[in-house]
Amino acid sequence: MAILLLTVTMLALAVGLLGVKIFFVKGGRFPNTHIHDNPEMRRRGITCARDEEFYK
């Protein structure tokens, strides 16, 4: 039971720390890491496999 409680506590702490910007900054959100939103990837001609499947 102690291990389960420790695990749940650690997961809650991790989620809380990951969401600091989301919870405490007005308009805060997770950064968008999708390939099509990255200008350097577009410049190099690297595209998302999902985009290639759906749009070609």
Secondary structure, 3 states (H helix, E strand, C coil): CHHHHHHHHHHHHHHHHHCHHHHHCCCCCCCCCCHHHCHHHHHHCCCCHHHHHHHC
